[in-house]
Amino acid sequence: MTEGETEAASPRVVLFDFDGVLIRGDSFYLFVRERYRRGPWRYALAVLAAPLLLVLRPFSRRWSLRMLAAIGLLGLGERRYRSTADAYAALLARRPGQFCRDGLQALRRHQLAGDRVIVVTGCEHTLACGILRQLGLDDLEVLASQLRPGWFGMRLRWHNVGPRKVQSLTEHGVTAWQVAYGDSMYDAAMLKQAAEPVLVNGTPALCKKVEKALGRAITRVEWF
């Protein structure tokens, strides 16, 4: 069998971002917000940390957000985090209008076509897998952000965003993909290497920005 015949016999690799493509909003943010809602004392800690957050914000908004997330995860060990994330995934899956119907239908069409579908997301792995499982999509490959146990709760170990999505794919043994669906500039590195990059619900301004980063035209879709 020639190299071309081998490639033709292999399933196409199709990548889906998660937040903004399959689910509306930022799923991990929604989870952390729920943690604050269920433990109002976390708001008090956030207020106490406000001076440090204000100092950090001009230099790195990311570190400010990490600190707020850490407060939300305070007191959660690895086992308790898993059970809490799974419970929230079940709650979120029952929320009307939370998911992008067109995105889920597109994903299932790719599965029916025999494509190898991989969800590549900045959401945390346990939470993302729990949500997908609640949607009946428990057979998907998922590359996501990772947490690690800390002294006072779970902490971020790997944030799977931007160029790190491509890095996680490489470490997973995936070096080429035919289609990629994303919704922001954070997905530009992943979209750039796709034969068919697709921008989901992007504004005309964002579409131009992504096309400039990729150096070529992209497909733009409106999903609801």
Secondary structure per residue as TSV (DSSP state, phi and psi in degrees):
chain	resnum	aa	ss	phi	psi
A	1	M	-	360.0	131.0
A	2	T	-	-75.5	168.1
A	3	E	H	-61.1	-39.6
A	4	G	H	-65.8	-39.1
A	5	E	H	-67.4	-36.2
A	6	T	H	-63.6	-42.9
A	7	E	H	-64.9	-38.2
A	8	A	H	-67.4	-32.5
A	9	A	H	-78.2	-21.8
A	10	S	S	-78.3	145.8
A	11	P	-	-67.3	148.2
A	12	R	-	-66.6	145.2
A	13	V	E	-98.0	124.4
A	14	V	E	-124.4	125.2
A	15	L	E	-105.4	137.5
A	16	F	E	-123.0	127.7
A	17	D	-	-69.5	167.2
A	18	F	-	-107.9	-67.5
A	19	D	B	-66.4	127.0
A	20	G	T	85.8	-9.3
A	21	V	T	-117.0	-48.3
A	22	L	T	-106.3	-25.4
A	23	I	B	-130.8	144.0
A	24	R	S	-82.5	129.3
A	25	G	S	88.8	-174.2
A	26	D	-	-99.5	109.3
A	27	S	H	-64.1	-39.2
A	28	F	H	-71.7	-36.5
A	29	Y	H	-59.9	-43.1
A	30	L	H	-62.0	-38.8
A	31	F	H	-64.3	-47.3
A	32	V	H	-64.1	-40.0
A	33	R	H	-60.4	-38.5
A	34	E	H	-64.8	-36.4
A	35	R	H	-62.4	-41.0
A	36	Y	H	-65.8	-40.9
A	37	R	H	-63.0	-37.6
A	38	R	H	-82.8	-14.7
A	39	G	-	-134.4	80.5
A	40	P	T	-56.3	-21.9
A	41	W	H	-62.3	-20.7
A	42	R	H	-66.1	-33.6
A	43	Y	H	-61.4	-39.4
A	44	A	H	-63.2	-40.9
A	45	L	H	-64.9	-39.4
A	46	A	H	-63.5	-38.5
A	47	V	H	-64.9	-41.8
A	48	L	H	-63.8	-32.2
A	49	A	T	-85.2	-3.5
A	50	A	H	-55.3	-43.2
A	51	P	H	-58.5	-41.4
A	52	L	H	-68.0	-38.9
A	53	L	H	-62.7	-39.0
A	54	L	H	-67.6	-34.0
A	55	V	H	-69.7	-41.1
A	56	L	H	-74.1	-33.8
A	57	R	T	-54.2	-46.2
A	58	P	T	-63.3	-25.6
A	59	F	T	-92.3	-37.7
A	60	S	-	-158.7	103.6
A	61	R	H	-63.5	-30.9
A	62	R	H	-60.4	-42.3
A	63	W	H	-68.4	-34.2
A	64	S	H	-63.2	-43.8
A	65	L	H	-66.5	-36.8
A	66	R	H	-63.3	-38.9
A	67	M	H	-66.6	-41.8
A	68	L	H	-64.7	-38.2
A	69	A	H	-66.4	-39.3
A	70	A	H	-61.5	-37.6
A	71	I	H	-64.6	-38.6
A	72	G	H	-65.6	-29.2
A	73	L	H	-95.0	-0.4
A	74	L	B	-56.6	129.7
A	75	G	T	89.3	-1.8
A	76	L	-	-98.3	114.1
A	77	G	-	-81.1	178.6
A	78	E	H	-61.4	-47.2
A	79	R	H	-66.8	-43.8
A	80	R	H	-68.3	-34.3
A	81	Y	H	-61.6	-44.5
A	82	R	H	-58.8	-47.3
A	83	S	H	-66.5	-38.0
A	84	T	H	-67.9	-42.5
A	85	A	H	-65.3	-41.0
A	86	D	H	-64.6	-39.7
A	87	A	H	-65.1	-40.4
A	88	Y	H	-70.0	-35.0
A	89	A	H	-59.5	-42.2
A	90	A	H	-64.9	-38.4
A	91	L	H	-66.0	-45.1
A	92	L	H	-66.0	-38.3
A	93	A	H	-63.9	-21.8
A	94	R	T	-93.4	-0.4
A	95	R	S	-81.5	120.6
A	96	P	T	-60.9	137.9
A	97	G	T	73.5	7.9
A	98	Q	-	-77.7	-25.6
A	99	F	B	-111.6	154.4
A	100	C	-	-87.0	103.4
A	101	R	H	-57.7	-45.2
A	102	D	H	-64.4	-37.1
A	103	G	H	-65.3	-44.2
A	104	L	H	-65.8	-37.7
A	105	Q	H	-65.9	-40.4
A	106	A	H	-63.4	-41.7
A	107	L	H	-61.5	-44.8
A	108	R	H	-67.6	-32.9
A	109	R	H	-63.7	-40.2
A	110	H	H	-64.0	-40.5
A	111	Q	H	-62.0	-43.9
A	112	L	H	-65.3	-28.6
A	113	A	T	-78.7	-4.5
A	114	G	T	88.4	10.8
A	115	D	-	-73.6	153.4
A	116	R	E	-88.7	107.0
A	117	V	E	-98.2	129.2
A	118	I	E	-127.4	127.5
A	119	V	E	-90.0	122.6
A	120	V	E	-119.5	110.0
A	121	T	E	-138.8	155.3
A	122	G	E	-84.5	-10.1
A	123	C	E	-65.2	155.0
A	124	E	E	-68.0	144.9
A	125	H	H	-61.4	-49.7
A	126	T	H	-60.8	-43.2
A	127	L	H	-67.0	-46.5
A	128	A	H	-61.0	-45.4
A	129	C	H	-65.0	-38.2
A	130	G	H	-63.8	-42.2
A	131	I	H	-65.4	-46.7
A	132	L	H	-62.1	-38.0
A	133	R	H	-63.5	-40.1
A	134	Q	H	-64.6	-25.0
A	135	L	T	-90.1	4.9
A	136	G	T	80.8	19.9
A	137	L	-	-116.2	55.1
A	138	D	T	-90.0	3.6
A	139	D	T	-104.3	13.7
A	140	L	S	-86.3	149.9
A	141	E	E	-80.3	133.8
A	142	V	E	-129.7	123.2
A	143	L	E	-112.6	117.1
A	144	A	E	-142.6	176.5
A	145	S	E	-67.0	155.6
A	146	Q	E	-126.0	141.5
A	147	L	E	-105.5	164.6
A	148	R	E	-138.0	151.4
A	149	P	E	-68.5	139.7
A	150	G	-	-123.9	-178.1
A	151	W	S	-62.7	-37.1
A	152	F	S	-113.0	1.0
A	153	G	B	156.0	-175.4
A	154	M	E	-72.5	145.4
A	155	R	E	-131.5	156.4
A	156	L	E	-70.9	128.5
A	157	R	E	-105.5	-39.2
A	158	W	E	-146.0	119.1
A	159	H	-	-99.8	108.1
A	160	N	-	-86.2	71.1
A	161	V	-	-131.0	160.3
A	162	G	T	58.9	-137.8
A	163	P	H	-60.3	-20.1
A	164	R	H	-67.0	-21.8
A	165	K	H	-64.4	-43.2
A	166	V	H	-65.6	-39.4
A	167	Q	H	-63.1	-43.0
A	168	S	H	-66.8	-34.3
A	169	L	H	-65.4	-44.0
A	170	T	H	-60.5	-44.5
A	171	E	H	-66.3	-23.9
A	172	H	T	-83.8	-3.8
A	173	G	T	90.2	11.8
A	174	V	-	-107.8	114.1
A	175	T	-	-115.2	-6.5
A	176	A	-	-146.6	142.9
A	177	W	E	-145.6	150.0
A	178	Q	E	-91.0	-38.6
A	179	V	E	-131.5	140.8
A	180	A	E	-140.3	132.8
A	181	Y	E	-110.2	124.9
A	182	G	E	-141.1	172.5
A	183	D	-	-132.9	5.3
A	184	S	S	-155.5	175.1
A	185	M	G	-65.0	-22.1
A	186	Y	G	-63.3	-19.9
A	187	D	G	-96.2	2.9
A	188	A	H	-57.8	-42.8
A	189	A	H	-63.0	-40.1
A	190	M	H	-69.1	-41.9
A	191	L	H	-67.1	-35.5
A	192	K	H	-60.7	-34.1
A	193	Q	T	-90.9	2.4
A	194	A	E	-86.9	143.1
A	195	A	E	-65.5	-34.7
A	196	E	E	-129.3	93.7
A	197	P	E	-82.4	136.0
A	198	V	E	-126.4	125.6
A	199	L	E	-100.2	125.8
A	200	V	E	-98.6	124.4
A	201	N	S	52.7	36.6
A	202	G	-	-85.9	143.0
A	203	T	-	-71.0	161.7
A	204	P	H	-56.1	-38.1
A	205	A	H	-65.0	-43.5
A	206	L	H	-66.4	-38.7
A	207	C	H	-59.6	-44.6
A	208	K	H	-64.0	-39.6
A	209	K	H	-65.0	-43.2
A	210	V	H	-67.1	-43.0
A	211	E	H	-62.3	-36.2
A	212	K	H	-65.4	-40.8
A	213	A	H	-67.4	-35.8
A	214	L	H	-83.6	-24.5
A	215	G	T	77.7	20.2
A	216	R	S	-164.0	171.4
A	217	A	-	-75.5	153.9
A	218	I	-	-126.7	163.8
A	219	T	E	-86.6	135.7
A	220	R	E	-118.9	129.6
A	221	V	E	-126.1	150.0
A	222	E	-	-107.9	112.7
A	223	W	-	-114.7	142.2
A	224	F	-	-129.3	360.0
